[in-house]
């Protein structure tokens, strides 16, 4: 089990609703430097089996309560098992605030990571 900084967690065993957003919004800071050239990944781990396909979108905004734009998304297939983890790259160019939006009812833990664990299934952001 990895040690994850609580400030980098979007959802911790969250019971997400269709079109619901992550419990936490991550503030990258006004003078952020997330490491150009160092890949940053959004990791989504299923806490329960996926009964239907789940679209997970990474969203970004200039203000915490502002309008969020989609930076990329992945689709977790129906039938995916609890414990499976999926990751996708976070673009270097984004706004200050990040959150995830879930496209189906699901229970997930999700976070940002500099490491792409070998056990994750990596998908390109669409």
CNS distance restraints for C-alpha pairs under 8 A (distance, minus, plus):
assign (resid   4 and name CA) (resid   8 and name CA) 7.26 0.50 0.50
assign (resid   4 and name CA) (resid   9 and name CA) 7.61 0.50 0.50
assign (resid   4 and name CA) (resid 111 and name CA) 7.91 0.50 0.50
assign (resid   5 and name CA) (resid   9 and name CA) 7.09 0.50 0.50
assign (resid   7 and name CA) (resid  26 and name CA) 7.05 0.50 0.50
assign (resid   8 and name CA) (resid  26 and name CA) 6.49 0.50 0.50
assign (resid   8 and name CA) (resid 111 and name CA) 5.48 0.50 0.50
assign (resid   8 and name CA) (resid 112 and name CA) 5.34 0.50 0.50
assign (resid   8 and name CA) (resid 113 and name CA) 7.72 0.50 0.50
assign (resid   9 and name CA) (resid  24 and name CA) 6.87 0.50 0.50
assign (resid   9 and name CA) (resid  26 and name CA) 7.64 0.50 0.50
assign (resid   9 and name CA) (resid 109 and name CA) 7.87 0.50 0.50
assign (resid   9 and name CA) (resid 110 and name CA) 6.00 0.50 0.50
assign (resid   9 and name CA) (resid 111 and name CA) 4.12 0.50 0.50
assign (resid   9 and name CA) (resid 112 and name CA) 6.55 0.50 0.50
assign (resid  10 and name CA) (resid  22 and name CA) 5.43 0.50 0.50
assign (resid  10 and name CA) (resid  23 and name CA) 6.11 0.50 0.50
assign (resid  10 and name CA) (resid  24 and name CA) 4.73 0.50 0.50
assign (resid  10 and name CA) (resid  25 and name CA) 6.30 0.50 0.50
assign (resid  10 and name CA) (resid  26 and name CA) 7.00 0.50 0.50
assign (resid  10 and name CA) (resid  99 and name CA) 6.54 0.50 0.50
assign (resid  10 and name CA) (resid 100 and name CA) 6.91 0.50 0.50
assign (resid  10 and name CA) (resid 109 and name CA) 7.45 0.50 0.50
assign (resid  10 and name CA) (resid 110 and name CA) 5.29 0.50 0.50
assign (resid  10 and name CA) (resid 111 and name CA) 5.13 0.50 0.50
assign (resid  10 and name CA) (resid 112 and name CA) 7.74 0.50 0.50
assign (resid  11 and name CA) (resid  22 and name CA) 5.45 0.50 0.50
assign (resid  11 and name CA) (resid  23 and name CA) 5.40 0.50 0.50
assign (resid  11 and name CA) (resid  24 and name CA) 6.32 0.50 0.50
assign (resid  11 and name CA) (resid 108 and name CA) 6.66 0.50 0.50
assign (resid  11 and name CA) (resid 109 and name CA) 4.92 0.50 0.50
assign (resid  11 and name CA) (resid 110 and name CA) 5.02 0.50 0.50
assign (resid  11 and name CA) (resid 111 and name CA) 6.91 0.50 0.50
assign (resid  12 and name CA) (resid  23 and name CA) 7.95 0.50 0.50
assign (resid  12 and name CA) (resid 108 and name CA) 6.80 0.50 0.50
assign (resid  12 and name CA) (resid 109 and name CA) 4.51 0.50 0.50
assign (resid  12 and name CA) (resid 110 and name CA) 6.65 0.50 0.50
assign (resid  13 and name CA) (resid  47 and name CA) 6.35 0.50 0.50
assign (resid  13 and name CA) (resid 107 and name CA) 5.91 0.50 0.50
assign (resid  13 and name CA) (resid 108 and name CA) 5.02 0.50 0.50
assign (resid  13 and name CA) (resid 109 and name CA) 4.82 0.50 0.50
assign (resid  14 and name CA) (resid  22 and name CA) 7.70 0.50 0.50
assign (resid  14 and name CA) (resid  23 and name CA) 7.20 0.50 0.50
assign (resid  14 and name CA) (resid 106 and name CA) 7.99 0.50 0.50
assign (resid  14 and name CA) (resid 107 and name CA) 5.35 0.50 0.50
assign (resid  14 and name CA) (resid 108 and name CA) 5.41 0.50 0.50
assign (resid  14 and name CA) (resid 109 and name CA) 6.44 0.50 0.50
assign (resid  15 and name CA) (resid 105 and name CA) 7.30 0.50 0.50
assign (resid  15 and name CA) (resid 106 and name CA) 5.87 0.50 0.50
assign (resid  15 and name CA) (resid 107 and name CA) 4.43 0.50 0.50
assign (resid  15 and name CA) (resid 108 and name CA) 6.83 0.50 0.50
assign (resid  16 and name CA) (resid  20 and name CA) 5.88 0.50 0.50
assign (resid  16 and name CA) (resid  21 and name CA) 7.27 0.50 0.50
assign (resid  16 and name CA) (resid  22 and name CA) 7.43 0.50 0.50
assign (resid  16 and name CA) (resid 102 and name CA) 6.70 0.50 0.50
assign (resid  16 and name CA) (resid 104 and name CA) 7.51 0.50 0.50
assign (resid  16 and name CA) (resid 105 and name CA) 5.50 0.50 0.50
assign (resid  16 and name CA) (resid 106 and name CA) 5.29 0.50 0.50
assign (resid  16 and name CA) (resid 107 and name CA) 5.89 0.50 0.50
assign (resid  16 and name CA) (resid 108 and name CA) 7.34 0.50 0.50
assign (resid  17 and name CA) (resid 102 and name CA) 7.03 0.50 0.50
assign (resid  17 and name CA) (resid 103 and name CA) 7.61 0.50 0.50
assign (resid  17 and name CA) (resid 104 and name CA) 6.05 0.50 0.50
assign (resid  17 and name CA) (resid 105 and name CA) 4.39 0.50 0.50
assign (resid  17 and name CA) (resid 106 and name CA) 6.70 0.50 0.50
assign (resid  18 and name CA) (resid 102 and name CA) 6.08 0.50 0.50
assign (resid  18 and name CA) (resid 103 and name CA) 4.80 0.50 0.50
assign (resid  18 and name CA) (resid 104 and name CA) 3.93 0.50 0.50
assign (resid  18 and name CA) (resid 105 and name CA) 4.93 0.50 0.50
assign (resid  19 and name CA) (resid 101 and name CA) 6.20 0.50 0.50
assign (resid  19 and name CA) (resid 102 and name CA) 5.34 0.50 0.50
assign (resid  19 and name CA) (resid 103 and name CA) 4.75 0.50 0.50
assign (resid  19 and name CA) (resid 104 and name CA) 6.56 0.50 0.50
assign (resid  20 and name CA) (resid 101 and name CA) 5.73 0.50 0.50
assign (resid  20 and name CA) (resid 102 and name CA) 5.47 0.50 0.50
assign (resid  20 and name CA) (resid 103 and name CA) 7.12 0.50 0.50
assign (resid  21 and name CA) (resid  99 and name CA) 6.95 0.50 0.50
assign (resid  21 and name CA) (resid 100 and name CA) 5.62 0.50 0.50
assign (resid  21 and name CA) (resid 101 and name CA) 4.26 0.50 0.50
assign (resid  21 and name CA) (resid 102 and name CA) 6.05 0.50 0.50
assign (resid  22 and name CA) (resid  99 and name CA) 6.04 0.50 0.50
assign (resid  22 and name CA) (resid 100 and name CA) 5.22 0.50 0.50
assign (resid  22 and name CA) (resid 101 and name CA) 6.21 0.50 0.50
assign (resid  22 and name CA) (resid 102 and name CA) 7.60 0.50 0.50
assign (resid  24 and name CA) (resid  99 and name CA) 6.91 0.50 0.50
assign (resid  25 and name CA) (resid  64 and name CA) 7.49 0.50 0.50
assign (resid  25 and name CA) (resid  97 and name CA) 6.48 0.50 0.50
assign (resid  25 and name CA) (resid  98 and name CA) 5.67 0.50 0.50
assign (resid  25 and name CA) (resid  99 and name CA) 4.88 0.50 0.50
assign (resid  26 and name CA) (resid  97 and name CA) 5.61 0.50 0.50
assign (resid  26 and name CA) (resid  98 and name CA) 5.12 0.50 0.50
assign (resid  26 and name CA) (resid  99 and name CA) 6.39 0.50 0.50
assign (resid  27 and name CA) (resid  96 and name CA) 5.89 0.50 0.50
assign (resid  27 and name CA) (resid  97 and name CA) 4.75 0.50 0.50
assign (resid  27 and name CA) (resid  98 and name CA) 6.66 0.50 0.50
assign (resid  28 and name CA) (resid  32 and name CA) 5.76 0.50 0.50
assign (resid  28 and name CA) (resid  34 and name CA) 7.74 0.50 0.50
assign (resid  28 and name CA) (resid  96 and name CA) 5.18 0.50 0.50
assign (resid  28 and name CA) (resid  97 and name CA) 6.14 0.50 0.50
assign (resid  28 and name CA) (resid  98 and name CA) 7.69 0.50 0.50
assign (resid  29 and name CA) (resid  96 and name CA) 5.99 0.50 0.50
assign (resid  30 and name CA) (resid  96 and name CA) 6.40 0.50 0.50
assign (resid  32 and name CA) (resid  96 and name CA) 7.88 0.50 0.50
assign (resid  34 and name CA) (resid  38 and name CA) 7.84 0.50 0.50
assign (resid  34 and name CA) (resid  40 and name CA) 7.93 0.50 0.50
assign (resid  34 and name CA) (resid  92 and name CA) 7.19 0.50 0.50
assign (resid  35 and name CA) (resid  39 and name CA) 7.76 0.50 0.50
assign (resid  35 and name CA) (resid  92 and name CA) 7.76 0.50 0.50
assign (resid  36 and name CA) (resid  92 and name CA) 6.16 0.50 0.50
assign (resid  38 and name CA) (resid 114 and name CA) 7.36 0.50 0.50
assign (resid  39 and name CA) (resid  89 and name CA) 6.77 0.50 0.50
assign (resid  39 and name CA) (resid  90 and name CA) 7.35 0.50 0.50
assign (resid  39 and name CA) (resid 114 and name CA) 6.20 0.50 0.50
assign (resid  39 and name CA) (resid 115 and name CA) 7.84 0.50 0.50
assign (resid  40 and name CA) (resid  89 and name CA) 5.89 0.50 0.50
assign (resid  40 and name CA) (resid  90 and name CA) 5.43 0.50 0.50
assign (resid  40 and name CA) (resid  91 and name CA) 7.73 0.50 0.50
assign (resid  40 and name CA) (resid 112 and name CA) 6.94 0.50 0.50
assign (resid  40 and name CA) (resid 113 and name CA) 5.88 0.50 0.50
assign (resid  40 and name CA) (resid 114 and name CA) 4.77 0.50 0.50
assign (resid  40 and name CA) (resid 115 and name CA) 7.36 0.50 0.50
assign (resid  41 and name CA) (resid  87 and name CA) 6.10 0.50 0.50
assign (resid  41 and name CA) (resid  88 and name CA) 5.43 0.50 0.50
assign (resid  41 and name CA) (resid  89 and name CA) 4.54 0.50 0.50
assign (resid  41 and name CA) (resid  90 and name CA) 5.43 0.50 0.50
assign (resid  41 and name CA) (resid 112 and name CA) 5.60 0.50 0.50
assign (resid  41 and name CA) (resid 113 and name CA) 5.16 0.50 0.50
assign (resid  41 and name CA) (resid 114 and name CA) 6.13 0.50 0.50
assign (resid  41 and name CA) (resid 115 and name CA) 7.24 0.50 0.50
assign (resid  41 and name CA) (resid 116 and name CA) 6.72 0.50 0.50
assign (resid  42 and name CA) (resid  58 and name CA) 7.92 0.50 0.50
assign (resid  42 and name CA) (resid  87 and name CA) 5.45 0.50 0.50
assign (resid  42 and name CA) (resid  88 and name CA) 5.53 0.50 0.50
assign (resid  42 and name CA) (resid  89 and name CA) 6.35 0.50 0.50
assign (resid  42 and name CA) (resid  90 and name CA) 6.45 0.50 0.50
assign (resid  42 and name CA) (resid 110 and name CA) 7.16 0.50 0.50
assign (resid  42 and name CA) (resid 111 and name CA) 5.84 0.50 0.50
assign (resid  42 and name CA) (resid 112 and name CA) 4.68 0.50 0.50
assign (resid  42 and name CA) (resid 113 and name CA) 6.43 0.50 0.50
assign (resid  43 and name CA) (resid  85 and name CA) 6.72 0.50 0.50
assign (resid  43 and name CA) (resid  86 and name CA) 5.69 0.50 0.50
assign (resid  43 and name CA) (resid  87 and name CA) 4.28 0.50 0.50
assign (resid  43 and name CA) (resid  88 and name CA) 6.79 0.50 0.50
assign (resid  43 and name CA) (resid 110 and name CA) 5.37 0.50 0.50
assign (resid  43 and name CA) (resid 111 and name CA) 5.38 0.50 0.50
assign (resid  43 and name CA) (resid 112 and name CA) 6.10 0.50 0.50
assign (resid  43 and name CA) (resid 113 and name CA) 6.99 0.50 0.50
assign (resid  44 and name CA) (resid  85 and name CA) 5.54 0.50 0.50
assign (resid  44 and name CA) (resid  86 and name CA) 5.22 0.50 0.50
assign (resid  44 and name CA) (resid  87 and name CA) 6.17 0.50 0.50
assign (resid  44 and name CA) (resid 108 and name CA) 6.67 0.50 0.50
assign (resid  44 and name CA) (resid 109 and name CA) 5.98 0.50 0.50
assign (resid  44 and name CA) (resid 110 and name CA) 4.33 0.50 0.50
assign (resid  44 and name CA) (resid 111 and name CA) 6.82 0.50 0.50
assign (resid  45 and name CA) (resid  82 and name CA) 7.67 0.50 0.50
assign (resid  45 and name CA) (resid  83 and name CA) 6.08 0.50 0.50
assign (resid  45 and name CA) (resid  84 and name CA) 5.69 0.50 0.50
assign (resid  45 and name CA) (resid  85 and name CA) 4.09 0.50 0.50
assign (resid  45 and name CA) (resid  86 and name CA) 6.31 0.50 0.50
assign (resid  45 and name CA) (resid 108 and name CA) 5.63 0.50 0.50
assign (resid  45 and name CA) (resid 109 and name CA) 5.21 0.50 0.50
assign (resid  45 and name CA) (resid 110 and name CA) 6.02 0.50 0.50
assign (resid  46 and name CA) (resid  50 and name CA) 7.58 0.50 0.50
assign (resid  46 and name CA) (resid  81 and name CA) 7.06 0.50 0.50
assign (resid  46 and name CA) (resid  82 and name CA) 4.85 0.50 0.50
assign (resid  46 and name CA) (resid  83 and name CA) 5.31 0.50 0.50
assign (resid  46 and name CA) (resid  84 and name CA) 5.71 0.50 0.50
assign (resid  46 and name CA) (resid  85 and name CA) 6.42 0.50 0.50
assign (resid  46 and name CA) (resid 106 and name CA) 7.79 0.50 0.50
assign (resid  46 and name CA) (resid 107 and name CA) 6.25 0.50 0.50
assign (resid  46 and name CA) (resid 108 and name CA) 4.68 0.50 0.50
assign (resid  46 and name CA) (resid 109 and name CA) 6.52 0.50 0.50
assign (resid  47 and name CA) (resid  82 and name CA) 4.97 0.50 0.50
assign (resid  47 and name CA) (resid  83 and name CA) 5.95 0.50 0.50
assign (resid  47 and name CA) (resid 107 and name CA) 5.28 0.50 0.50
assign (resid  47 and name CA) (resid 108 and name CA) 5.05 0.50 0.50
assign (resid  47 and name CA) (resid 109 and name CA) 6.74 0.50 0.50
assign (resid  48 and name CA) (resid  81 and name CA) 6.86 0.50 0.50
assign (resid  48 and name CA) (resid  82 and name CA) 4.42 0.50 0.50
assign (resid  48 and name CA) (resid  83 and name CA) 7.50 0.50 0.50
assign (resid  48 and name CA) (resid 106 and name CA) 7.16 0.50 0.50
assign (resid  48 and name CA) (resid 107 and name CA) 5.69 0.50 0.50
assign (resid  48 and name CA) (resid 108 and name CA) 7.35 0.50 0.50
assign (resid  49 and name CA) (resid  79 and name CA) 6.50 0.50 0.50
assign (resid  49 and name CA) (resid  80 and name CA) 5.83 0.50 0.50
assign (resid  49 and name CA) (resid  81 and name CA) 4.51 0.50 0.50
assign (resid  49 and name CA) (resid  82 and name CA) 4.63 0.50 0.50
assign (resid  50 and name CA) (resid  54 and name CA) 7.37 0.50 0.50
assign (resid  50 and name CA) (resid  76 and name CA) 7.98 0.50 0.50
assign (resid  50 and name CA) (resid  77 and name CA) 7.41 0.50 0.50
assign (resid  50 and name CA) (resid  78 and name CA) 5.38 0.50 0.50
assign (resid  50 and name CA) (resid  79 and name CA) 5.19 0.50 0.50
assign (resid  50 and name CA) (resid  80 and name CA) 5.22 0.50 0.50
assign (resid  50 and name CA) (resid  81 and name CA) 6.46 0.50 0.50
assign (resid  50 and name CA) (resid  82 and name CA) 7.52 0.50 0.50
assign (resid  50 and name CA) (resid 106 and name CA) 6.73 0.50 0.50
assign (resid  51 and name CA) (resid  78 and name CA) 5.50 0.50 0.50
assign (resid  51 and name CA) (resid  79 and name CA) 5.68 0.50 0.50
assign (resid  51 and name CA) (resid  80 and name CA) 7.83 0.50 0.50
assign (resid  52 and name CA) (resid  77 and name CA) 6.99 0.50 0.50
assign (resid  52 and name CA) (resid  78 and name CA) 4.14 0.50 0.50
assign (resid  52 and name CA) (resid  79 and name CA) 6.74 0.50 0.50
assign (resid  52 and name CA) (resid 104 and name CA) 7.53 0.50 0.50
assign (resid  53 and name CA) (resid  75 and name CA) 6.51 0.50 0.50
assign (resid  53 and name CA) (resid  76 and name CA) 5.57 0.50 0.50
assign (resid  53 and name CA) (resid  77 and name CA) 4.55 0.50 0.50
assign (resid  53 and name CA) (resid  78 and name CA) 4.16 0.50 0.50
assign (resid  53 and name CA) (resid  79 and name CA) 7.74 0.50 0.50
assign (resid  53 and name CA) (resid 104 and name CA) 7.35 0.50 0.50
assign (resid  54 and name CA) (resid  75 and name CA) 5.50 0.50 0.50
assign (resid  54 and name CA) (resid  76 and name CA) 5.00 0.50 0.50
assign (resid  54 and name CA) (resid  77 and name CA) 6.58 0.50 0.50
assign (resid  54 and name CA) (resid  78 and name CA) 7.23 0.50 0.50
assign (resid  54 and name CA) (resid 102 and name CA) 6.89 0.50 0.50
assign (resid  54 and name CA) (resid 103 and name CA) 5.62 0.50 0.50
assign (resid  54 and name CA) (resid 104 and name CA) 5.25 0.50 0.50
assign (resid  54 and name CA) (resid 105 and name CA) 7.81 0.50 0.50
assign (resid  54 and name CA) (resid 106 and name CA) 7.64 0.50 0.50
assign (resid  55 and name CA) (resid  73 and name CA) 6.77 0.50 0.50
assign (resid  55 and name CA) (resid  74 and name CA) 5.71 0.50 0.50
assign (resid  55 and name CA) (resid  75 and name CA) 4.34 0.50 0.50
assign (resid  55 and name CA) (resid  76 and name CA) 6.27 0.50 0.50
assign (resid  55 and name CA) (resid 102 and name CA) 6.00 0.50 0.50
assign (resid  55 and name CA) (resid 103 and name CA) 4.80 0.50 0.50
assign (resid  55 and name CA) (resid 104 and name CA) 6.91 0.50 0.50
assign (resid  56 and name CA) (resid  73 and name CA) 5.44 0.50 0.50
assign (resid  56 and name CA) (resid  74 and name CA) 5.45 0.50 0.50
assign (resid  56 and name CA) (resid  75 and name CA) 6.28 0.50 0.50
assign (resid  56 and name CA) (resid  76 and name CA) 7.65 0.50 0.50
assign (resid  56 and name CA) (resid 100 and name CA) 6.62 0.50 0.50
assign (resid  56 and name CA) (resid 101 and name CA) 5.71 0.50 0.50
assign (resid  56 and name CA) (resid 102 and name CA) 4.79 0.50 0.50
assign (resid  56 and name CA) (resid 103 and name CA) 6.14 0.50 0.50
assign (resid  57 and name CA) (resid  70 and name CA) 6.41 0.50 0.50
assign (resid  57 and name CA) (resid  71 and name CA) 7.37 0.50 0.50
assign (resid  57 and name CA) (resid  72 and name CA) 5.77 0.50 0.50
assign (resid  57 and name CA) (resid  73 and name CA) 4.07 0.50 0.50
assign (resid  57 and name CA) (resid  74 and name CA) 6.59 0.50 0.50
assign (resid  57 and name CA) (resid 100 and name CA) 5.55 0.50 0.50
assign (resid  57 and name CA) (resid 101 and name CA) 5.10 0.50 0.50
assign (resid  57 and name CA) (resid 102 and name CA) 6.62 0.50 0.50
assign (resid  57 and name CA) (resid 103 and name CA) 7.99 0.50 0.50
assign (resid  58 and name CA) (resid  70 and name CA) 5.80 0.50 0.50
assign (resid  58 and name CA) (resid  71 and name CA) 5.56 0.50 0.50
assign (resid  58 and name CA) (resid  72 and name CA) 5.54 0.50 0.50
assign (resid  58 and name CA) (resid  73 and name CA) 6.00 0.50 0.50
assign (resid  58 and name CA) (resid  90 and name CA) 7.99 0.50 0.50
assign (resid  58 and name CA) (resid  98 and name CA) 7.02 0.50 0.50
assign (resid  58 and name CA) (resid  99 and name CA) 6.03 0.50 0.50
assign (resid  58 and name CA) (resid 100 and name CA) 4.73 0.50 0.50
assign (resid  58 and name CA) (resid 101 and name CA) 6.55 0.50 0.50
assign (resid  59 and name CA) (resid  68 and name CA) 5.67 0.50 0.50
assign (resid  59 and name CA) (resid  69 and name CA) 5.28 0.50 0.50
assign (resid  59 and name CA) (resid  70 and name CA) 4.36 0.50 0.50
assign (resid  59 and name CA) (resid  71 and name CA) 5.54 0.50 0.50
assign (resid  59 and name CA) (resid  72 and name CA) 7.51 0.50 0.50
assign (resid  59 and name CA) (resid  98 and name CA) 5.62 0.50 0.50
assign (resid  59 and name CA) (resid  99 and name CA) 5.34 0.50 0.50
assign (resid  59 and name CA) (resid 100 and name CA) 5.90 0.50 0.50
assign (resid  59 and name CA) (resid 101 and name CA) 7.14 0.50 0.50
assign (resid  60 and name CA) (resid  68 and name CA) 5.16 0.50 0.50
assign (resid  60 and name CA) (resid  69 and name CA) 5.37 0.50 0.50
assign (resid  60 and name CA) (resid  70 and name CA) 6.49 0.50 0.50
assign (resid  60 and name CA) (resid  71 and name CA) 6.76 0.50 0.50
assign (resid  60 and name CA) (resid  94 and name CA) 6.42 0.50 0.50
assign (resid  60 and name CA) (resid  95 and name CA) 5.51 0.50 0.50
assign (resid  60 and name CA) (resid  96 and name CA) 7.09 0.50 0.50
assign (resid  60 and name CA) (resid  97 and name CA) 5.43 0.50 0.50
assign (resid  60 and name CA) (resid  98 and name CA) 4.60 0.50 0.50
assign (resid  60 and name CA) (resid  99 and name CA) 6.59 0.50 0.50
assign (resid  61 and name CA) (resid  66 and name CA) 6.19 0.50 0.50
assign (resid  61 and name CA) (resid  67 and name CA) 6.01 0.50 0.50
assign (resid  61 and name CA) (resid  68 and name CA) 4.64 0.50 0.50
assign (resid  61 and name CA) (resid  69 and name CA) 6.43 0.50 0.50
assign (resid  61 and name CA) (resid  95 and name CA) 5.30 0.50 0.50
assign (resid  61 and name CA) (resid  96 and name CA) 6.29 0.50 0.50
assign (resid  61 and name CA) (resid  97 and name CA) 5.20 0.50 0.50
assign (resid  61 and name CA) (resid  98 and name CA) 6.73 0.50 0.50
assign (resid  62 and name CA) (resid  66 and name CA) 6.83 0.50 0.50
assign (resid  62 and name CA) (resid  67 and name CA) 7.94 0.50 0.50
assign (resid  62 and name CA) (resid  95 and name CA) 5.13 0.50 0.50
assign (resid  62 and name CA) (resid  96 and name CA) 5.37 0.50 0.50
assign (resid  62 and name CA) (resid  97 and name CA) 6.27 0.50 0.50
assign (resid  63 and name CA) (resid  67 and name CA) 7.73 0.50 0.50
assign (resid  63 and name CA) (resid  96 and name CA) 7.10 0.50 0.50
assign (resid  63 and name CA) (resid  97 and name CA) 6.59 0.50 0.50
assign (resid  64 and name CA) (resid  97 and name CA) 6.01 0.50 0.50
assign (resid  71 and name CA) (resid  90 and name CA) 7.84 0.50 0.50
assign (resid  71 and name CA) (resid  91 and name CA) 7.43 0.50 0.50
assign (resid  71 and name CA) (resid  94 and name CA) 7.78 0.50 0.50
assign (resid  71 and name CA) (resid 125 and name CA) 7.92 0.50 0.50
assign (resid  72 and name CA) (resid  90 and name CA) 7.98 0.50 0.50
assign (resid  72 and name CA) (resid 125 and name CA) 4.71 0.50 0.50
assign (resid  72 and name CA) (resid 126 and name CA) 5.11 0.50 0.50
assign (resid  73 and name CA) (resid 125 and name CA) 5.26 0.50 0.50
assign (resid  73 and name CA) (resid 126 and name CA) 5.49 0.50 0.50
assign (resid  74 and name CA) (resid  88 and name CA) 7.41 0.50 0.50
assign (resid  74 and name CA) (resid 123 and name CA) 6.75 0.50 0.50
assign (resid  74 and name CA) (resid 124 and name CA) 7.59 0.50 0.50
assign (resid  74 and name CA) (resid 125 and name CA) 6.17 0.50 0.50
assign (resid  74 and name CA) (resid 126 and name CA) 6.81 0.50 0.50
assign (resid  76 and name CA) (resid  80 and name CA) 7.02 0.50 0.50
assign (resid  76 and name CA) (resid  86 and name CA) 7.62 0.50 0.50
assign (resid  80 and name CA) (resid  84 and name CA) 6.94 0.50 0.50
assign (resid  84 and name CA) (resid 120 and name CA) 7.39 0.50 0.50
assign (resid  85 and name CA) (resid 119 and name CA) 7.35 0.50 0.50
assign (resid  85 and name CA) (resid 120 and name CA) 5.04 0.50 0.50
assign (resid  85 and name CA) (resid 121 and name CA) 6.54 0.50 0.50
assign (resid  86 and name CA) (resid 120 and name CA) 5.18 0.50 0.50
assign (resid  86 and name CA) (resid 121 and name CA) 4.84 0.50 0.50
assign (resid  86 and name CA) (resid 122 and name CA) 5.90 0.50 0.50
assign (resid  86 and name CA) (resid 123 and name CA) 7.41 0.50 0.50
assign (resid  87 and name CA) (resid 116 and name CA) 7.35 0.50 0.50
assign (resid  87 and name CA) (resid 120 and name CA) 6.22 0.50 0.50
assign (resid  87 and name CA) (resid 121 and name CA) 6.21 0.50 0.50
assign (resid  87 and name CA) (resid 122 and name CA) 4.85 0.50 0.50
assign (resid  87 and name CA) (resid 123 and name CA) 6.35 0.50 0.50
assign (resid  88 and name CA) (resid 122 and name CA) 5.58 0.50 0.50
assign (resid  88 and name CA) (resid 123 and name CA) 5.21 0.50 0.50
assign (resid  88 and name CA) (resid 124 and name CA) 5.77 0.50 0.50
assign (resid  88 and name CA) (resid 125 and name CA) 5.93 0.50 0.50
assign (resid  89 and name CA) (resid 123 and name CA) 7.89 0.50 0.50
assign (resid  89 and name CA) (resid 124 and name CA) 6.70 0.50 0.50
assign (resid  89 and name CA) (resid 125 and name CA) 6.45 0.50 0.50
assign (resid  90 and name CA) (resid 125 and name CA) 7.99 0.50 0.50
assign (resid 102 and name CA) (resid 106 and name CA) 7.95 0.50 0.50
assign (resid 116 and name CA) (resid 120 and name CA) 7.01 0.50 0.50
assign (resid 116 and name CA) (resid 122 and name CA) 7.97 0.50 0.50
